[in-house]
Amino acid sequence: MAVLVLSGVLVLVVGGCVCVVWAARGGPRWVRAVSAVTLAVGELARTSKSAGRRGGGGDD
């Protein structure tokens, strides 16, 4: 079951990346929408990751 979930996530990530490249080359409107969502989710993941590092646990 976990393999199916991870495979589905992988397909979504690869599809999002393809849409970002296609949108950069002037794809249709739906591709640009998927691209914008993909980039927003990526930015959200990046900011949440850096916010977790700033937590300051003092475990250095």
VENSULDA-V122752 format. One line per field, one symbol per residue. ss: DSSP state (~ for helix, > for strand, _ for the rest). psi: psi as a letter, one per 20 degrees, with the letter a starting at -180 (. if undefined). burial: # if it has 24 or more other C-alpha atoms within 12 Angstrom, else .. Layout:
ss: ???
psi: ???
burial: ???
//
This chain:
ss: _~~~~~~~~~~~~~~~~~~~~~~~____~~~~~~~~~~~~~~~~~~~~~~~~~_______
psi: ghhgghgggggggghggghggghhjlarghhhghgggghghghghghhghhhhjhlikk.
burial: ...............##.##.............##..#......................
//
